[in-house]
Amino acid sequence: MSKPRNWSELDVSEAQLLYRKLRETFTTESFASESQQAITQICDRALLTVDDDYCQQMFCEIDRQAQDLLTTGRCDRRAIGFTLAAIRYRLRSLETLRSTSELGTSA
């Protein structure tokens, strides 16, 4: 796991907020083009917020899955769930790294 270059508390908090918005969007009953557009906007914002290659890849994967869902009408809930879980766990790891880094610099 590589250390992010410039993670602040705000970055982690914003990224976690974006993750929660994605999760909520995928759990709505109906999925329409507006949902896919919202997911793309969230993912684009996350790419600017998250300075971590793996996390960015997962946000791009979620966007791809949303596009596939819209074009095919088929939803692989398991794949979406795994990708969302990967984002959640990575954000937690980044938060831990940030906290640990802050403890090391304050000592």
Buried (B, 14 or more C-beta within 10 A) or exposed (E): EEEBEEBEEEBBEBBBBBBEBBBEBBEEEEBEEEBBEBBBEBBBBBBEBBBBEBBBBBBBBBBEBBEBBBEEEEBEEEEBEEBBEBBBEBBEBBBEBBEEEEEEEEE
